[in-house]
């Protein structure tokens, strides 16, 4: 854990109309801005959820990816697993696949069309919206999905992804 | 003309319906899922060397064969016919572990809808799945989803590797999949039989009314994925035979073995697709071997994916009266994802023969494709 040095605010010189700030400071501000933006996206974060009845509390990124690619159909603890998707084009869906599986929506569609039309698997069931996802996940421990952190309630738990 | 054998659907349906009542009590079943795909492909030969002659009646000039199985041949005239196709699929789930899948495809080369898939699948456990009915032969990496243009970077998988006289079969397969840490493993064994009535593939031999049968199809494959690497190996054997309804002197029987090894690397934006395969056929004491390979390199730039490929096919034979065919083909494809389920591709192929056929010649082919899935 590091504590950043105090950063001087840039000041506008009224005569030259130039910003006076050291190069170091502006770089540092840029970095801080990035950190803040990163922090902001953590606030509007997409999280992975399961039912509170599900004993699983954390998954590795590999395990999560295997579940949403249909490669694994059970949790490592042994219970049956079934992923659920948000509608196409939603920011949760884009962020989830981009962040955890490093795949674009077109890549995922290509992946599932390959499996679906060759008898090797079916893409996850798509639900109408976040509240439907939370409701469905809560009712059965086999389901796993993702929602914006703000949509999480006491009926589901957020998994730690390592 | 019907190129694909009409399947015996009734046994598969009967099995599905017999098993259904027990499952009907389950929540949400039966459930039906419809989906589909289409590829509209326009292409033509833009320049060529010495003239070849088209073996199809009423046609002239050299051709470029993009799809041997369905005789999808481009000529000097712009055409949508050789490779355009559309398919629809329905999956009826009777329970969490029992499903029926049916898929129909229509093609520019054959407007009669053909049943490409019609099978019952039963999950014996989370790892084991039994499928019985009509399916595509999982010969090489892209064989069983060869029609789904949206799923690969080319306009069509390389005909050097993907161009055989049977594509489907009636039979059964047993599939196993598991996860070992960060490695996923899938394996299958399959067996069955296929008859292609009035095979369009046989146009290459000048036969317009010949039926191709692959009996005694037996094979197995193993696919392993770890991190960025996917490797698949396959071995298959069959007894192909041809019956020419016009002249029995053209009939023949063969023994076939084929194997393939595909290795694909996905490094995020950069990806590499490679496959090596060999098809061996013995007939009347003579052996013909057809090794082939394809190597491609692609780079994802947001919605754009340029893809450079090189493929080669080289026949050798011990039969002095058979002229073996050999050729190579560099190609460049530019794919643009119009939407998350539609892409446009422009591909230029430079087809170059070491030893060609009477109907082909060195040529440059340009194709434009729109691929959608829904």
Contacts between the chains, C-beta under 8 A, distances in Angstrom:
chain1	res1	chain2	res2	distance
A	62	B	181	7.5
A	62	B	182	4.5
A	66	B	179	5.5
A	66	B	184	6.4
A	71	B	177	6.9
A	71	B	179	6.0
A	71	B	184	4.3
A	71	B	225	7.5
A	72	B	179	4.5
A	72	B	184	7.5
A	73	B	126	4.5
A	74	B	126	5.3
A	80	B	126	7.0
A	88	B	340	6.1
A	89	B	340	7.4
A	102	B	268	6.5
A	104	B	300	7.9
A	104	B	337	7.8
A	104	B	340	7.7
A	105	B	340	3.8
A	106	B	303	7.4
A	106	B	337	4.2
A	106	B	339	7.7
A	106	B	340	4.9
A	106	B	341	7.5
A	106	B	343	7.1
A	107	B	300	7.9
A	108	B	340	7.8
A	109	B	150	7.1
A	109	B	340	5.3
A	109	B	341	5.0
A	109	B	373	6.2
A	110	B	150	5.8
A	110	B	151	4.8
A	110	B	152	7.7
A	111	B	151	7.6
A	113	B	37	6.5
A	113	B	145	7.5
A	113	B	148	5.1
A	113	B	150	5.5
A	113	B	151	4.9
A	113	B	373	4.4
A	114	B	145	4.8
A	114	B	148	6.3
A	114	B	151	4.1
A	114	B	152	8.0
A	116	B	35	6.1
A	116	B	89	7.4
A	117	B	35	7.6
A	117	B	37	6.4
A	117	B	87	7.2
A	117	B	89	6.2
A	117	B	103	6.8
A	117	B	145	5.4
A	117	B	147	7.2
A	117	B	148	5.0
A	117	B	151	7.9
A	118	B	136	6.7
A	118	B	138	7.7
A	118	B	144	4.0
A	118	B	145	4.3
A	118	B	148	7.9
A	119	B	101	6.1
A	119	B	117	6.6
A	119	B	119	6.8
A	119	B	121	6.7
A	119	B	131	6.1
A	119	B	135	6.2
A	119	B	144	7.4
A	120	B	175	7.7
A	120	B	186	7.8
A	122	B	33	6.8
A	122	B	91	6.6
